[in-house]
Amino acid sequence: LQIDVDHWISKYNETRPHSGKYCYGKTPMQTFREAKHLVAEKTIPVAQSSNSATNLTYAV
């Protein structure tokens, strides 16, 4: 079953055209790869604080 699901996901993301308005017939994976730099440019850095008692890191 997992092999079938993996095959379907691969085909869904890498061969069929994306139906989004501004995707212009590219596959979802092509759209993702080409837009990845936009996410990096728009991401706001998150300051982190750690709690030494529990050794957990929190986004502030």
C-alpha positions in Angstrom: 0.0 0.0 0.0 2.8 2.5 0.9 4.5 1.9 -2.4 1.2 2.7 -4.2 0.7 5.9 -2.2 4.3 7.0 -2.8 3.9 6.4 -6.5 0.6 8.4 -6.6 2.2 11.3 -4.6 5.2 11.4 -6.9 3.0 11.4 -10.0 0.6 14.0 -8.5 3.4 16.4 -7.6 5.9 15.8 -10.5 3.9 15.1 -13.7 0.5 16.6 -13.6 0.1 20.3 -14.3 -0.8 22.5 -11.3 -4.3 24.0 -11.6 -3.4 27.2 -9.8 -4.1 30.5 -11.5 -0.5 31.7 -11.7 1.2 28.3 -12.1 1.0 28.4 -15.9 0.9 24.7 -16.4 3.9 23.8 -14.3 3.8 20.9 -12.0 3.4 21.4 -8.2 7.1 20.5 -7.7 8.3 23.0 -10.3 6.1 25.7 -8.7 7.5 24.8 -5.3 11.1 24.8 -6.4 10.8 28.1 -8.3 9.0 29.9 -5.4 11.3 28.6 -2.6 13.5 31.7 -2.7 10.4 33.9 -2.2 9.7 32.1 1.1 13.3 32.6 2.2 13.1 36.3 1.4 9.7 36.9 3.1 10.4 34.8 6.3 10.7 36.8 9.4 13.5 35.6 11.7 12.3 34.1 15.0 14.1 34.9 18.1 14.6 31.9 20.3 14.7 31.6 24.1 15.6 28.4 26.0 14.4 27.3 29.3 17.3 25.7 31.1 15.0 24.0 33.6 13.3 21.9 30.9 15.9 22.3 28.2 13.2 23.4 25.7 13.5 26.1 23.1 10.6 28.5 22.5 10.0 30.9 19.6 9.4 34.3 21.0 
